[in-house]
Amino acid sequence: MTLLEEGDLPRKRQVLEKPRFDGWDVAQLQDYIADLKAEIARAEAAIAAGQSHRAAAEAFFRKG
């Protein structure tokens, strides 16, 4: 048994494949943009949650 298990290691950021837009119509491009915006919102929510947890921990351990 090691101090850090395989699942405890931070994951590398996934590099997204950039699609080729040749042949995509306007509706497909709009759907693609909507999907990206939804993913951005999800990432921003994760950031906000992390910042909230950190602020709560800092307030808890702050002296006086």
N, C-alpha and C positions, 0 to 999 in steps of 0.2 A: 504494500500500500504506500502510495506517495502522498506528499502534502497536497498536491493538486491533482485531481483526477482529470481525465481527458475532457469531460463535459464542463469542467470549471474554467477552462481556458477561454479567453475572449475570441469571438469569431471574427474572421477577416471580413471586411466590407465586401459585399458582392458587387462585382463590376457588371453593370447592366450592358447588355448588347444593344447597340444603337441600330434600330431598324432602318431599312431603306424605305423611303416614302414613295418611290416610283410606283405608280399604279394605284395609290391610295386615293379614294375620293374624299371630298370635304367631310362627309359624315364620319368616315373612318378616322380621319385626322382629329375631328372634334371628340370622338369617343376615346381616342388615345390620350388626348390632352386631359379629358375628364378623369381617366384612370390615373394619370400622373398626378393630378391635383389631389385626388383622394389619397394617394400614397404619401404625398407631401404632408397632408393634414394628419395622417397617421403618425408620421415621423415627428411632426411638431408636437403632437399630443404626448408622445413618448418623452420628448425633451422636457416638456412642461411638467410631466409627472416626476421625472428625475430631479428637476430643479426644486420642485415642491418638497420631495423627500429630503433632499440635501438641506434645504432651508429649515425644515422641521428638526432635523438632526442637529444642525448648528445652533438653533434656538434652545434645544434641550440641553446641550452640553456647554452653552455659553455661561460664563461665570457672572453671578450677580444679576 
